[in-house]
Amino acid sequence: MCCLCSKWSITKHEIFGGRNRSNSIKYGLILPLCLNCHISHQNDKVFNDYYHRLVQELWERTYGSRENFIKIFGKNYLTYNKK
Ligand SMILES: [Zn+2]
């Protein structure tokens, strides 16, 4: 099912694209989207920023540390410091 509109999903959106596409696949950082939502959201900055931050936070909670995230993904999407 599409995670935005609940239509039957036929595409997968890797949350981190480009050179991190394979990391997205490796860690299962993939959103099910229908074709319409995929086309309208894949270049949507607000949508992508939201998921980049959300997923980094969850990833850090699951795999340990911000340092590891930055080492693997090469980027820090969270601008505030961890408490
Ligand atoms: Zn949809």
PDB file of the backbone (N, CA, C, O) and the ligand in Angstrom, with CONECT records:
HET     ZN  A 101       1
ATOM      1  N   MET A   1       0.842  -1.205   0.000  1.00  0.00           N
ATOM      2  CA  MET A   1       0.000   0.000   0.000  1.00  0.00           C
ATOM      3  C   MET A   1       0.874   1.252   0.000  1.00  0.00           C
ATOM      4  O   MET A   1       1.938   1.274   0.620  1.00  0.00           O
ATOM      5  N   CYS A   2       0.429   2.273  -0.686  1.00  0.00           N
ATOM      6  CA  CYS A   2       1.137   3.546  -0.699  1.00  0.00           C
ATOM      7  C   CYS A   2       1.050   4.169   0.691  1.00  0.00           C
ATOM      8  O   CYS A   2      -0.034   4.259   1.267  1.00  0.00           O
ATOM      9  N   CYS A   3       2.202   4.602   1.235  1.00  0.00           N
ATOM     10  CA  CYS A   3       2.185   5.132   2.596  1.00  0.00           C
ATOM     11  C   CYS A   3       1.610   6.550   2.649  1.00  0.00           C
ATOM     12  O   CYS A   3       1.433   7.097   3.737  1.00  0.00           O
ATOM     13  N   LEU A   4       1.322   7.138   1.521  1.00  0.00           N
ATOM     14  CA  LEU A   4       0.736   8.489   1.528  1.00  0.00           C
ATOM     15  C   LEU A   4      -0.764   8.485   1.258  1.00  0.00           C
ATOM     16  O   LEU A   4      -1.518   9.183   1.936  1.00  0.00           O
ATOM     17  N   CYS A   5      -1.193   7.713   0.282  1.00  0.00           N
ATOM     18  CA  CYS A   5      -2.614   7.785  -0.091  1.00  0.00           C
ATOM     19  C   CYS A   5      -3.339   6.453   0.062  1.00  0.00           C
ATOM     20  O   CYS A   5      -4.534   6.360  -0.218  1.00  0.00           O
ATOM     21  N   SER A   6      -2.609   5.408   0.513  1.00  0.00           N
ATOM     22  CA  SER A   6      -3.206   4.088   0.756  1.00  0.00           C
ATOM     23  C   SER A   6      -3.666   3.344  -0.492  1.00  0.00           C
ATOM     24  O   SER A   6      -4.311   2.299  -0.399  1.00  0.00           O
ATOM     25  N   LYS A   7      -3.333   3.884  -1.652  1.00  0.00           N
ATOM     26  CA  LYS A   7      -3.588   3.110  -2.871  1.00  0.00           C
ATOM     27  C   LYS A   7      -2.626   1.943  -2.924  1.00  0.00           C
ATOM     28  O   LYS A   7      -1.585   1.961  -2.266  1.00  0.00           O
ATOM     29  N   TRP A   8      -2.963   0.937  -3.695  1.00  0.00           N
ATOM     30  CA  TRP A   8      -2.067  -0.205  -3.814  1.00  0.00           C
ATOM     31  C   TRP A   8      -0.713   0.266  -4.356  1.00  0.00           C
ATOM     32  O   TRP A   8      -0.653   0.989  -5.351  1.00  0.00           O
ATOM     33  N   SER A   9       0.357  -0.144  -3.701  1.00  0.00           N
ATOM     34  CA  SER A   9       1.680   0.356  -4.045  1.00  0.00           C
ATOM     35  C   SER A   9       2.346  -0.496  -5.106  1.00  0.00           C
ATOM     36  O   SER A   9       2.319  -1.725  -5.041  1.00  0.00           O
ATOM     37  N   ILE A  10       2.934   0.159  -6.069  1.00  0.00           N
ATOM     38  CA  ILE A  10       3.676  -0.620  -7.057  1.00  0.00           C
ATOM     39  C   ILE A  10       5.123  -0.157  -7.194  1.00  0.00           C
ATOM     40  O   ILE A  10       5.886  -0.749  -7.958  1.00  0.00           O
ATOM     41  N   THR A  11       5.518   0.900  -6.464  1.00  0.00           N
ATOM     42  CA  THR A  11       6.906   1.345  -6.570  1.00  0.00           C
ATOM     43  C   THR A  11       7.518   1.470  -5.172  1.00  0.00           C
ATOM     44  O   THR A  11       6.814   1.545  -4.165  1.00  0.00           O
ATOM     45  N   LYS A  12       8.842   1.489  -5.148  1.00  0.00           N
ATOM     46  CA  LYS A  12       9.560   1.665  -3.883  1.00  0.00           C
ATOM     47  C   LYS A  12      10.419   2.909  -3.972  1.00  0.00           C
ATOM     48  O   LYS A  12      11.144   3.113  -4.945  1.00  0.00           O
ATOM     49  N   HIS A  13      10.331   3.730  -2.952  1.00  0.00           N
ATOM     50  CA  HIS A  13      11.119   4.958  -2.917  1.00  0.00           C
ATOM     51  C   HIS A  13      12.243   4.789  -1.904  1.00  0.00           C
ATOM     52  O   HIS A  13      11.989   4.645  -0.708  1.00  0.00           O
ATOM     53  N   GLU A  14      13.486   4.806  -2.381  1.00  0.00           N
ATOM     54  CA  GLU A  14      14.623   4.748  -1.459  1.00  0.00           C
ATOM     55  C   GLU A  14      14.737   6.112  -0.779  1.00  0.00           C
ATOM     56  O   GLU A  14      14.808   7.147  -1.442  1.00  0.00           O
ATOM     57  N   ILE A  15      14.751   6.093   0.550  1.00  0.00           N
ATOM     58  CA  ILE A  15      14.714   7.359   1.282  1.00  0.00           C
ATOM     59  C   ILE A  15      15.978   8.178   1.031  1.00  0.00           C
ATOM     60  O   ILE A  15      15.908   9.399   0.888  1.00  0.00           O
ATOM     61  N   PHE A  16      17.125   7.516   0.976  1.00  0.00           N
ATOM     62  CA  PHE A  16      18.355   8.220   0.619  1.00  0.00           C
ATOM     63  C   PHE A  16      18.745   7.789  -0.790  1.00  0.00           C
ATOM     64  O   PHE A  16      19.062   6.624  -1.030  1.00  0.00           O
ATOM     65  N   GLY A  17      18.719   8.731  -1.704  1.00  0.00           N
ATOM     66  CA  GLY A  17      19.008   8.388  -3.092  1.00  0.00           C
ATOM     67  C   GLY A  17      20.465   8.618  -3.430  1.00  0.00           C
ATOM     68  O   GLY A  17      21.320   8.717  -2.549  1.00  0.00           O
ATOM     69  N   GLY A  18      20.729   8.699  -4.710  1.00  0.00           N
ATOM     70  CA  GLY A  18      22.093   8.944  -5.191  1.00  0.00           C
ATOM     71  C   GLY A  18      23.037   7.859  -4.726  1.00  0.00           C
ATOM     72  O   GLY A  18      22.755   6.668  -4.858  1.00  0.00           O
ATOM     73  N   ARG A  19      24.178   8.293  -4.172  1.00  0.00           N
ATOM     74  CA  ARG A  19      25.179   7.289  -3.779  1.00  0.00           C
ATOM     75  C   ARG A  19      24.762   6.525  -2.534  1.00  0.00           C
ATOM     76  O   ARG A  19      25.391   5.528  -2.181  1.00  0.00           O
ATOM     77  N   ASN A  20      23.698   6.982  -1.857  1.00  0.00           N
ATOM     78  CA  ASN A  20      23.211   6.247  -0.688  1.00  0.00           C
ATOM     79  C   ASN A  20      22.040   5.320  -0.998  1.00  0.00           C
ATOM     80  O   ASN A  20      21.436   4.739  -0.096  1.00  0.00           O
ATOM     81  N   ARG A  21      21.730   5.190  -2.279  1.00  0.00           N
ATOM     82  CA  ARG A  21      20.646   4.290  -2.664  1.00  0.00           C
ATOM     83  C   ARG A  21      20.900   2.875  -2.156  1.00  0.00           C
ATOM     84  O   ARG A  21      19.993   2.219  -1.644  1.00  0.00           O
ATOM     85  N   SER A  22      22.149   2.404  -2.302  1.00  0.00           N
ATOM     86  CA  SER A  22      22.443   1.036  -1.858  1.00  0.00           C
ATOM     87  C   SER A  22      22.376   0.926  -0.336  1.00  0.00           C
ATOM     88  O   SER A  22      22.009  -0.125   0.189  1.00  0.00           O
ATOM     89  N   ASN A  23      22.729   2.004   0.383  1.00  0.00           N
ATOM     90  CA  ASN A  23      22.566   1.982   1.842  1.00  0.00           C
ATOM     91  C   ASN A  23      21.094   1.951   2.217  1.00  0.00           C
ATOM     92  O   ASN A  23      20.714   1.284   3.180  1.00  0.00           O
ATOM     93  N   SER A  24      20.262   2.663   1.469  1.00  0.00           N
ATOM     94  CA  SER A  24      18.823   2.638   1.726  1.00  0.00           C
ATOM     95  C   SER A  24      18.293   1.217   1.605  1.00  0.00           C
ATOM     96  O   SER A  24      17.499   0.762   2.428  1.00  0.00           O
ATOM     97  N   ILE A  25      18.748   0.525   0.562  1.00  0.00           N
ATOM     98  CA  ILE A  25      18.291  -0.847   0.338  1.00  0.00           C
ATOM     99  C   ILE A  25      18.834  -1.764   1.428  1.00  0.00           C
ATOM    100  O   ILE A  25      18.109  -2.600   1.968  1.00  0.00           O
ATOM    101  N   LYS A  26      20.125  -1.600   1.748  1.00  0.00           N
ATOM    102  CA  LYS A  26      20.768  -2.438   2.758  1.00  0.00           C
ATOM    103  C   LYS A  26      20.055  -2.354   4.105  1.00  0.00           C
ATOM    104  O   LYS A  26      19.871  -3.365   4.783  1.00  0.00           O
ATOM    105  N   TYR A  27      19.653  -1.132   4.489  1.00  0.00           N
ATOM    106  CA  TYR A  27      19.029  -0.952   5.802  1.00  0.00           C
ATOM    107  C   TYR A  27      17.503  -0.931   5.742  1.00  0.00           C
ATOM    108  O   TYR A  27      16.840  -0.676   6.748  1.00  0.00           O
ATOM    109  N   GLY A  28      16.957  -1.195   4.574  1.00  0.00           N
ATOM    110  CA  GLY A  28      15.501  -1.250   4.450  1.00  0.00           C
ATOM    111  C   GLY A  28      14.835   0.109   4.571  1.00  0.00           C
ATOM    112  O   GLY A  28      13.697   0.208   5.028  1.00  0.00           O
ATOM    113  N   LEU A  29      15.544   1.160   4.161  1.00  0.00           N
ATOM    114  CA  LEU A  29      15.015   2.512   4.282  1.00  0.00           C
ATOM    115  C   LEU A  29      14.251   2.863   3.004  1.00  0.00           C
ATOM    116  O   LEU A  29      14.679   3.674   2.183  1.00  0.00           O
ATOM    117  N   ILE A  30      13.106   2.209   2.887  1.00  0.00           N
ATOM    118  CA  ILE A  30      12.348   2.265   1.640  1.00  0.00           C
ATOM    119  C   ILE A  30      10.881   2.512   1.958  1.00  0.00           C
ATOM    120  O   ILE A  30      10.302   1.870   2.835  1.00  0.00           O
ATOM    121  N   LEU A  31      10.302   3.438   1.242  1.00  0.00           N
ATOM    122  CA  LEU A  31       8.882   3.723   1.424  1.00  0.00           C
ATOM    123  C   LEU A  31       8.094   3.145   0.253  1.00  0.00           C
ATOM    124  O   LEU A  31       8.475   3.314  -0.906  1.00  0.00           O
ATOM    125  N   PRO A  32       7.002   2.469   0.560  1.00  0.00           N
ATOM    126  CA  PRO A  32       6.132   2.039  -0.538  1.00  0.00           C
ATOM    127  C   PRO A  32       5.285   3.225  -1.005  1.00  0.00           C
ATOM    128  O   PRO A  32       4.585   3.849  -0.208  1.00  0.00           O
ATOM    129  N   LEU A  33       5.352   3.520  -2.265  1.00  0.00           N
ATOM    130  CA  LEU A  33       4.570   4.627  -2.831  1.00  0.00           C
ATOM    131  C   LEU A  33       3.901   4.150  -4.112  1.00  0.00           C
ATOM    132  O   LEU A  33       4.464   3.354  -4.863  1.00  0.00           O
ATOM    133  N   CYS A  34       2.698   4.646  -4.349  1.00  0.00           N
ATOM    134  CA  CYS A  34       2.096   4.384  -5.651  1.00  0.00           C
ATOM    135  C   CYS A  34       2.820   5.256  -6.682  1.00  0.00           C
ATOM    136  O   CYS A  34       3.541   6.188  -6.324  1.00  0.00           O
ATOM    137  N   LEU A  35       2.623   4.948  -7.928  1.00  0.00           N
ATOM    138  CA  LEU A  35       3.363   5.656  -8.968  1.00  0.00           C
ATOM    139  C   LEU A  35       3.096   7.165  -8.935  1.00  0.00           C
ATOM    140  O   LEU A  35       4.022   7.960  -9.101  1.00  0.00           O
ATOM    141  N   ASN A  36       1.855   7.559  -8.726  1.00  0.00           N
ATOM    142  CA  ASN A  36       1.520   8.986  -8.693  1.00  0.00           C
ATOM    143  C   ASN A  36       2.252   9.714  -7.576  1.00  0.00           C
ATOM    144  O   ASN A  36       2.837  10.773  -7.801  1.00  0.00           O
ATOM    145  N   CYS A  37       2.222   9.148  -6.367  1.00  0.00           N
ATOM    146  CA  CYS A  37       2.882   9.791  -5.233  1.00  0.00           C
ATOM    147  C   CYS A  37       4.392   9.784  -5.428  1.00  0.00           C
ATOM    148  O   CYS A  37       5.077  10.735  -5.054  1.00  0.00           O
ATOM    149  N   HIS A  38       4.902   8.718  -6.010  1.00  0.00           N
ATOM    150  CA  HIS A  38       6.344   8.641  -6.243  1.00  0.00           C
ATOM    151  C   HIS A  38       6.782   9.773  -7.174  1.00  0.00           C
ATOM    152  O   HIS A  38       7.766  10.463  -6.906  1.00  0.00           O
ATOM    153  N   ILE A  39       6.057   9.951  -8.246  1.00  0.00           N
ATOM    154  CA  ILE A  39       6.404  11.000  -9.209  1.00  0.00           C
ATOM    155  C   ILE A  39       6.268  12.377  -8.568  1.00  0.00           C
ATOM    156  O   ILE A  39       7.123  13.239  -8.773  1.00  0.00           O
ATOM    157  N   SER A  40       5.219  12.591  -7.804  1.00  0.00           N
ATOM    158  CA  SER A  40       5.013  13.934  -7.268  1.00  0.00           C
ATOM    159  C   SER A  40       5.864  14.230  -6.039  1.00  0.00           C
ATOM    160  O   SER A  40       6.019  15.396  -5.674  1.00  0.00           O
ATOM    161  N   HIS A  41       6.424  13.197  -5.385  1.00  0.00           N
ATOM    162  CA  HIS A  41       7.180  13.455  -4.156  1.00  0.00           C
ATOM    163  C   HIS A  41       8.677  13.203  -4.246  1.00  0.00           C
ATOM    164  O   HIS A  41       9.414  13.647  -3.367  1.00  0.00           O
ATOM    165  N   GLN A  42       9.150  12.517  -5.260  1.00  0.00           N
ATOM    166  CA  GLN A  42      10.565  12.124  -5.195  1.00  0.00           C
ATOM    167  C   GLN A  42      11.518  13.317  -5.231  1.00  0.00           C
ATOM    168  O   GLN A  42      12.647  13.220  -4.752  1.00  0.00           O
ATOM    169  N   ASN A  43      11.076  14.433  -5.790  1.00  0.00           N
ATOM    170  CA  ASN A  43      11.928  15.623  -5.777  1.00  0.00           C
ATOM    171  C   ASN A  43      11.371  16.728  -4.882  1.00  0.00           C
ATOM    172  O   ASN A  43      11.737  17.896  -5.011  1.00  0.00           O
ATOM    173  N   ASP A  44      10.486  16.338  -3.978  1.00  0.00           N
ATOM    174  CA  ASP A  44       9.869  17.299  -3.064  1.00  0.00           C
ATOM    175  C   ASP A  44      10.790  17.487  -1.850  1.00  0.00           C
ATOM    176  O   ASP A  44      10.981  16.566  -1.056  1.00  0.00           O
ATOM    177  N   LYS A  45      11.352  18.688  -1.721  1.00  0.00           N
ATOM    178  CA  LYS A  45      12.359  18.929  -0.690  1.00  0.00           C
ATOM    179  C   LYS A  45      11.799  18.748   0.729  1.00  0.00           C
ATOM    180  O   LYS A  45      12.457  18.175   1.597  1.00  0.00           O
ATOM    181  N   VAL A  46      10.588  19.240   0.947  1.00  0.00           N
ATOM    182  CA  VAL A  46       9.993  19.130   2.284  1.00  0.00           C
ATOM    183  C   VAL A  46       9.770  17.667   2.652  1.00  0.00           C
ATOM    184  O   VAL A  46      10.086  17.234   3.760  1.00  0.00           O
ATOM    185  N   PHE A  47       9.231  16.935   1.722  1.00  0.00           N
ATOM    186  CA  PHE A  47       8.973  15.504   1.917  1.00  0.00           C
ATOM    187  C   PHE A  47      10.283  14.760   2.190  1.00  0.00           C
ATOM    188  O   PHE A  47      10.380  13.983   3.140  1.00  0.00           O
ATOM    189  N   ASN A  48      11.285  15.009   1.347  1.00  0.00           N
ATOM    190  CA  ASN A  48      12.561  14.309   1.511  1.00  0.00           C
ATOM    191  C   ASN A  48      13.271  14.704   2.807  1.00  0.00           C
ATOM    192  O   ASN A  48      13.799  13.845   3.513  1.00  0.00           O
ATOM    193  N   ASP A  49      13.283  16.000   3.120  1.00  0.00           N
ATOM    194  CA  ASP A  49      13.909  16.450   4.372  1.00  0.00           C
ATOM    195  C   ASP A  49      13.261  15.782   5.578  1.00  0.00           C
ATOM    196  O   ASP A  49      13.936  15.330   6.503  1.00  0.00           O
ATOM    197  N   TYR A  50      11.925  15.733   5.539  1.00  0.00           N
ATOM    198  CA  TYR A  50      11.198  15.137   6.653  1.00  0.00           C
ATOM    199  C   TYR A  50      11.649  13.688   6.881  1.00  0.00           C
ATOM    200  O   TYR A  50      11.934  13.288   8.010  1.00  0.00           O
ATOM    201  N   TYR A  51      11.709  12.916   5.803  1.00  0.00           N
ATOM    202  CA  TYR A  51      12.084  11.508   5.959  1.00  0.00           C
ATOM    203  C   TYR A  51      13.577  11.328   6.235  1.00  0.00           C
ATOM    204  O   TYR A  51      13.969  10.411   6.957  1.00  0.00           O
ATOM    205  N   HIS A  52      14.402  12.190   5.668  1.00  0.00           N
ATOM    206  CA  HIS A  52      15.834  12.097   5.971  1.00  0.00           C
ATOM    207  C   HIS A  52      16.067  12.265   7.471  1.00  0.00           C
ATOM    208  O   HIS A  52      16.828  11.512   8.078  1.00  0.00           O
ATOM    209  N   ARG A  53      15.405  13.258   8.058  1.00  0.00           N
ATOM    210  CA  ARG A  53      15.602  13.511   9.491  1.00  0.00           C
ATOM    211  C   ARG A  53      15.003  12.401  10.345  1.00  0.00           C
ATOM    212  O   ARG A  53      15.623  11.907  11.287  1.00  0.00           O
ATOM    213  N   LEU A  54      13.771  12.022   9.986  1.00  0.00           N
ATOM    214  CA  LEU A  54      13.088  10.976  10.748  1.00  0.00           C
ATOM    215  C   LEU A  54      13.898   9.685  10.735  1.00  0.00           C
ATOM    216  O   LEU A  54      14.089   9.046  11.770  1.00  0.00           O
ATOM    217  N   VAL A  55      14.369   9.314   9.554  1.00  0.00           N
ATOM    218  CA  VAL A  55      15.072   8.044   9.423  1.00  0.00           C
ATOM    219  C   VAL A  55      16.448   8.105  10.082  1.00  0.00           C
ATOM    220  O   VAL A  55      16.886   7.123  10.680  1.00  0.00           O
ATOM    221  N   GLN A  56      17.135   9.240   9.982  1.00  0.00           N
ATOM    222  CA  GLN A  56      18.432   9.339  10.667  1.00  0.00           C
ATOM    223  C   GLN A  56      18.240   9.133  12.163  1.00  0.00           C
ATOM    224  O   GLN A  56      19.019   8.433  12.811  1.00  0.00           O
ATOM    225  N   GLU A  57      17.204   9.744  12.696  1.00  0.00           N
ATOM    226  CA  GLU A  57      16.954   9.616  14.131  1.00  0.00           C
ATOM    227  C   GLU A  57      16.675   8.162  14.516  1.00  0.00           C
ATOM    228  O   GLU A  57      17.210   7.658  15.504  1.00  0.00           O
ATOM    229  N   LEU A  58      15.835   7.500  13.726  1.00  0.00           N
ATOM    230  CA  LEU A  58      15.524   6.094  14.004  1.00  0.00           C
ATOM    231  C   LEU A  58      16.759   5.217  13.804  1.00  0.00           C
ATOM    232  O   LEU A  58      17.002   4.283  14.568  1.00  0.00           O
ATOM    233  N   TRP A  59      17.526   5.528  12.776  1.00  0.00           N
ATOM    234  CA  TRP A  59      18.737   4.746  12.493  1.00  0.00           C
ATOM    235  C   TRP A  59      19.710   4.855  13.655  1.00  0.00           C
ATOM    236  O   TRP A  59      20.280   3.854  14.092  1.00  0.00           O
ATOM    237  N   GLU A  60      19.900   6.076  14.159  1.00  0.00           N
ATOM    238  CA  GLU A  60      20.824   6.273  15.284  1.00  0.00           C
ATOM    239  C   GLU A  60      20.354   5.506  16.509  1.00  0.00           C
ATOM    240  O   GLU A  60      21.159   4.936  17.245  1.00  0.00           O
ATOM    241  N   ARG A  61      19.025   5.498  16.722  1.00  0.00           N
ATOM    242  CA  ARG A  61      18.490   4.772  17.861  1.00  0.00           C
ATOM    243  C   ARG A  61      18.718   3.270  17.709  1.00  0.00           C
ATOM    244  O   ARG A  61      18.935   2.568  18.697  1.00  0.00           O
ATOM    245  N   THR A  62      18.667   2.780  16.470  1.00  0.00           N
ATOM    246  CA  THR A  62      18.798   1.347  16.227  1.00  0.00           C
ATOM    247  C   THR A  62      20.261   0.919  16.155  1.00  0.00           C
ATOM    248  O   THR A  62      20.636  -0.110  16.717  1.00  0.00           O
ATOM    249  N   TYR A  63      21.095   1.710  15.459  1.00  0.00           N
ATOM    250  CA  TYR A  63      22.468   1.275  15.181  1.00  0.00           C
ATOM    251  C   TYR A  63      23.526   2.001  15.993  1.00  0.00           C
ATOM    252  O   TYR A  63      24.721   1.798  15.778  1.00  0.00           O
ATOM    253  N   GLY A  64      23.099   2.847  16.926  1.00  0.00           N
ATOM    254  CA  GLY A  64      24.118   3.396  17.811  1.00  0.00           C
ATOM    255  C   GLY A  64      24.343   4.879  17.748  1.00  0.00           C
ATOM    256  O   GLY A  64      23.778   5.622  18.551  1.00  0.00           O
ATOM    257  N   SER A  65      25.149   5.331  16.821  1.00  0.00           N
ATOM    258  CA  SER A  65      25.607   6.705  16.995  1.00  0.00           C
ATOM    259  C   SER A  65      25.524   7.552  15.738  1.00  0.00           C
ATOM    260  O   SER A  65      25.456   7.053  14.615  1.00  0.00           O
ATOM    261  N   ARG A  66      25.535   8.852  15.978  1.00  0.00           N
ATOM    262  CA  ARG A  66      25.559   9.815  14.884  1.00  0.00           C
ATOM    263  C   ARG A  66      26.844   9.688  14.074  1.00  0.00           C
ATOM    264  O   ARG A  66      26.839   9.823  12.851  1.00  0.00           O
ATOM    265  N   GLU A  67      27.949   9.424  14.780  1.00  0.00           N
ATOM    266  CA  GLU A  67      29.227   9.270  14.091  1.00  0.00           C
ATOM    267  C   GLU A  67      29.139   8.153  13.045  1.00  0.00           C
ATOM    268  O   GLU A  67      29.634   8.298  11.928  1.00  0.00           O
ATOM    269  N   ASN A  68      28.505   7.041  13.422  1.00  0.00           N
ATOM    270  CA  ASN A  68      28.348   5.933  12.481  1.00  0.00           C
ATOM    271  C   ASN A  68      27.481   6.323  11.298  1.00  0.00           C
ATOM    272  O   ASN A  68      27.775   5.979  10.153  1.00  0.00           O
ATOM    273  N   PHE A  69      26.409   7.045  11.590  1.00  0.00           N
ATOM    274  CA  PHE A  69      25.529   7.463  10.502  1.00  0.00           C
ATOM    275  C   PHE A  69      26.296   8.313   9.499  1.00  0.00           C
ATOM    276  O   PHE A  69      26.208   8.099   8.290  1.00  0.00           O
ATOM    277  N   ILE A  70      27.046   9.276  10.016  1.00  0.00           N
ATOM    278  CA  ILE A  70      27.793  10.187   9.145  1.00  0.00           C
ATOM    279  C   ILE A  70      28.870   9.424   8.379  1.00  0.00           C
ATOM    280  O   ILE A  70      29.142   9.707   7.212  1.00  0.00           O
ATOM    281  N   LYS A  71      29.476   8.451   9.057  1.00  0.00           N
ATOM    282  CA  LYS A  71      30.510   7.646   8.410  1.00  0.00           C
ATOM    283  C   LYS A  71      29.929   6.866   7.225  1.00  0.00           C
ATOM    284  O   LYS A  71      30.544   6.786   6.162  1.00  0.00           O
ATOM    285  N   ILE A  72      28.740   6.296   7.424  1.00  0.00           N
ATOM    286  CA  ILE A  72      28.150   5.453   6.388  1.00  0.00           C
ATOM    287  C   ILE A  72      27.458   6.288   5.311  1.00  0.00           C
ATOM    288  O   ILE A  72      27.647   6.050   4.118  1.00  0.00           O
ATOM    289  N   PHE A  73      26.651   7.272   5.741  1.00  0.00           N
ATOM    290  CA  PHE A  73      25.856   8.032   4.773  1.00  0.00           C
ATOM    291  C   PHE A  73      26.552   9.313   4.309  1.00  0.00           C
ATOM    292  O   PHE A  73      26.123   9.950   3.347  1.00  0.00           O
ATOM    293  N   GLY A  74      27.628   9.678   5.004  1.00  0.00           N
ATOM    294  CA  GLY A  74      28.401  10.833   4.570  1.00  0.00           C
ATOM    295  C   GLY A  74      27.731  12.172   4.785  1.00  0.00           C
ATOM    296  O   GLY A  74      28.143  13.176   4.205  1.00  0.00           O
ATOM    297  N   LYS A  75      26.692  12.195   5.622  1.00  0.00           N
ATOM    298  CA  LYS A  75      25.959  13.437   5.797  1.00  0.00           C
ATOM    299  C   LYS A  75      25.207  13.424   7.123  1.00  0.00           C
ATOM    300  O   LYS A  75      24.819  12.369   7.625  1.00  0.00           O
ATOM    301  N   ASN A  76      25.011  14.610   7.677  1.00  0.00           N
ATOM    302  CA  ASN A  76      24.214  14.737   8.898  1.00  0.00           C
ATOM    303  C   ASN A  76      22.978  15.571   8.573  1.00  0.00           C
ATOM    304  O   ASN A  76      23.086  16.739   8.201  1.00  0.00           O
ATOM    305  N   TYR A  77      21.804  14.958   8.719  1.00  0.00           N
ATOM    306  CA  TYR A  77      20.564  15.660   8.392  1.00  0.00           C
ATOM    307  C   TYR A  77      19.961  16.338   9.609  1.00  0.00           C
ATOM    308  O   TYR A  77      19.061  17.169   9.484  1.00  0.00           O
ATOM    309  N   LEU A  78      20.456  15.981  10.785  1.00  0.00           N
ATOM    310  CA  LEU A  78      19.890  16.539  12.022  1.00  0.00           C
ATOM    311  C   LEU A  78      20.771  17.686  12.480  1.00  0.00           C
ATOM    312  O   LEU A  78      21.961  17.517  12.749  1.00  0.00           O
ATOM    313  N   THR A  79      20.157  18.853  12.562  1.00  0.00           N
ATOM    314  CA  THR A  79      20.973  20.035  12.862  1.00  0.00           C
ATOM    315  C   THR A  79      21.123  20.268  14.353  1.00  0.00           C
ATOM    316  O   THR A  79      22.036  20.971  14.787  1.00  0.00           O
ATOM    317  N   TYR A  80      20.236  19.684  15.134  1.00  0.00           N
ATOM    318  CA  TYR A  80      20.357  19.867  16.576  1.00  0.00           C
ATOM    319  C   TYR A  80      21.228  18.752  17.162  1.00  0.00           C
ATOM    320  O   TYR A  80      21.426  17.712  16.534  1.00  0.00           O
ATOM    321  N   ASN A  81      21.736  18.979  18.353  1.00  0.00           N
ATOM    322  CA  ASN A  81      22.585  17.977  18.992  1.00  0.00           C
ATOM    323  C   ASN A  81      21.767  16.969  19.772  1.00  0.00           C
ATOM    324  O   ASN A  81      20.721  17.279  20.341  1.00  0.00           O
ATOM    325  N   LYS A  82      22.276  15.769  19.778  1.00  0.00           N
ATOM    326  CA  LYS A  82      21.608  14.699  20.519  1.00  0.00           C
ATOM    327  C   LYS A  82      21.748  14.984  22.013  1.00  0.00           C
ATOM    328  O   LYS A  82      22.795  15.422  22.490  1.00  0.00           O
ATOM    329  N   LYS A  83      20.648  14.717  22.741  1.00  0.00           N
ATOM    330  CA  LYS A  83      20.708  14.943  24.196  1.00  0.00           C
ATOM    331  C   LYS A  83      21.441  13.798  24.867  1.00  0.00           C
ATOM    332  O   LYS A  83      21.600  13.797  26.088  1.00  0.00           O
TER     333      LYS A  83
HETATM  334 ZN    ZN A 101       0.005   7.235  -3.286  1.00  0.00          ZN2+
END
